[in-house]
């Protein structure tokens, strides 16, 4: 009888995949989409910026690499939207910590790794939606790219934004605020300017161009636009993305361990 009781307890305390499931992901995604600020930040803002700065009639005829200027701006705005989306998805842990939900979850059999994995999946799903909307608006605004460039730039803009999913998690555990995206939104805007996302690096002057290469936005923008422009150093951009992803991931793990140690 004792053996049976112990076995039953072990079975209940060790759910499949540590508690990670499609149902959990679906519930979290619906909860995120009900947040109006999330929708505005991740979908509407990049699309509006694209229409404001990328729909000029001259941009539709000016060529950049294998496309036009409108296409170049579209990719930059898609990267910006993916950054906002993935950061927002990760930073939602701040709200959960504020209301005590994360503490409640730690009292369940849900594994910490599964919890973090769900947050990353949600962040990347939101990033994919943001990129898709930006590309749809760009197509309507006159972006002219080859089919291969459309696909490659879209996938790179989405996948490289993983660095900001880690950034969002880090900030979510670091900032005890329910208005975390009101803080991070302007921060991401400044980083985008500093990293050459809104203004091309070669137009920033030598000093600012050198500084831009150390911004976490620089590598993502350069890689996402490379299939269009074939310009810049992919090695430097890749090292930038890898380094900042490692920094933010390490910071998220550090803060997560301190947070879980409170229970």
N, C-alpha and C positions, 0 to 999 in steps of 0.2 A: 504493500500500500504506500509506503514511504517513497519507493522508487517511482511509482506511478504519479504521485503528487509532484515530485521534483521534476519529472519529465514534462508534465502538463505545464508547470510554471515556466520551464525553459521554452516550451513551444509558444506560450503567450508572450514572453518577453523578447523573442527573436523573430519579428515579422520578416516576410520575404523582402529581400533587397533593403533591409533596414528600415522599411516603411515607405520607401520610394515607390510610387505607383502612378499610373495614368490618371486615376481618380483624384489623387492629391494634387497633381499638376493642373488638372482641369478646374478644380475648386479654386486654387490659387490664381489661375489665369482669369477666371470670371470675377474674382474679387478685385484684381488689379484693373480690369477694364471698366468696373463700376466707378473707379476713381477718376473724376473729371479732370483733375490736374494732370494725371498720368496721360490721358488721351490728348490733352492740349499740348503738353510738353513734347510728347513723342511722335505725334502725327500731324497736328495742325501747324505748330510753329515752324518746322522745317519746310513744309509745303508752302506756307505763306512767304517765308524768306526766299524760297526758290522763285516764286512768282514775282516778288519785288525786285530781285537782283539778277534773275536769269532769263527773263522773258523779253528783254530788249530786242527789237527787230535786227539790230546790227549783230548781236551775238549769235543769231541763227545762221549768219553767213560767214562769220569769222571762223577760221579753222584753227583747231588745236589738236595736234597729233592726228589720230584717226577719226576725229569727230569735230564738233563745233564748240564754241565757248559755252553755249547753253548746256551742252552735255557735260562739260567740265564742271560748271557750277552745280549741276544736278548731282553729280557724284559727290562733290564736297558737302552738299546739303544732306545727301543720303547718309554720309559718314556722321555728320553732326546729329541727325535724327537717331541713328543707331547708337551713338554715344549717349544721348539723352535717355533713350529707351532702356539700354542695358544698365546704365547707372541707376535709373529709377527703379528697375526691377530688383537690383541688389540692395538699394538703400531702403526698401520697404521693411527690412528687418528693424530699422530704427523705430518705426511706428509700432511694430509688434512688441518690441522691448518696452516701449513707453506704456503700453496698455497691459503688459504682463502676459501676453499671449505666448511669447517665446519661453517664458519660465514654465507655463503650463505644459507646453509641448515637451520640455525636458523631463517632465514627470511621467511621460508616456514611453512606450517601447521604441518610439521613433529615434533612429540613430542620428547623431549630429551630422555625419557625412551625407545621409539621405536628405536632411533638411537643407544643407548648403547646396546639394545637387539640384533640388527642386527650385531653389532661388535662382541658380544659374540657368536652368532650363527656361524658366519664366522670363528672365532677362533676355535671353537669346531669342525667344519667340517674339517678344515685344520689339526687339531689334529688327527681326525679319519683317514684321509688319510695317515698321517705320521706313525701312529701305524700299519695300514694295510700293508704299504710298508715294514716296519721293520720286521713284522711277516712273510711276503712272502719271504724276503731275508733270514731270520733266518731258515725258513723251507728248503730252498734250500741249506743253509750252514750246515745243519745237526742237528738242534734243535730237541730234543726228549722230548715231553711233552704229557700228556694225553689230550684227547679232552676237558675235563672239564677245565683243567688248561689253555689250549690255550684260551678258551673263557673268563674265569674269569680274567686272567691276562690282556688280551687285553682290556676288558671293564673297569677294574680298572685303567690301565695306561692312558686310554683316559679320563674317567670321573674325576679322581683326578687332571688332568692337568688344570681343571677349575681355580685353584688357580693362574696359570700363565696367564690365559686370563685376570683375574683381575689385575695381575702384569703388563701385557702389556698395558692395558688401563691407569693405573696409570702412568707408565713411558711415555706413549704417550702424556699425558697432562702435564707431568712434564718436559720432555726434548723437547725443541723447535728445533729439528734437523731433517733434511730429512734423515740422516744416522743413525737413532735411533737404528736399528738392528746391525749396526757395533759396536755400544757401548754395547748393551745388549747381543750380542753373546758371547763375552769374559766373561761378567759378569755371564751369565748362565753356562758357562764352569767352572768357579771358584766355583760357588755355587754347581755344580754337584760333583766336587771333595770334597768340604767341607761337602756335605751332604751324602757321601757314595754311590753315584750312580756309579762312575767309579771304586772305590776301596771299597770293603766291609768294613763296620764299624768295625767289629771284627778284622780287620787287620791294623787298624789305630793307635792302642795304646789307652790306657785308657783316656788320656787327650783329644786327638782329637776326640775320640768316643763320649765323653761327649759333646764337642762343636758341633759335627755333628747333634745332636738331636735338636739343635735350628735353623738349616738351613731350609729354606722353601722347599728344595728338599728332605730332609730326609723322611718326612711323606709320600710323594707321592711314593718314591721308595720302602719303606717298605711295604706299602699297596699293590702296584702293584705286588710285588714278593711274597707276603704271600701265595697265593694258591700253589706256587711251593715249597717254603722253609718251611712254617709253623713255621717260626722263628721270634723272636722279639715281641714287645708289640704293638698290634693293637690299644690299647687305647692311648698310647703315640703318635703313628703315626697319629691317627685320630685327636687328640687335636692339633698336629702340623699343619695339613692341615687346620683345622677349624680356628685356630688362624691367620695363615698367610693369608688365604682367607679374613678374616674379616679386617685385616690391609690393604691389598691391595685394597679391595673394598671401604673401608672408604677413603683411599687416592684418589682413582679414583673419588669418589663422591665429595670430597672436591675440587679437581682440576677442575672437570667438572663445579661445581657451580661458581667458580671464572672465568672460561673461558666464560660461558654463561652470566655472569654479565657484560661482556664488550660490549654486544649489547644493 
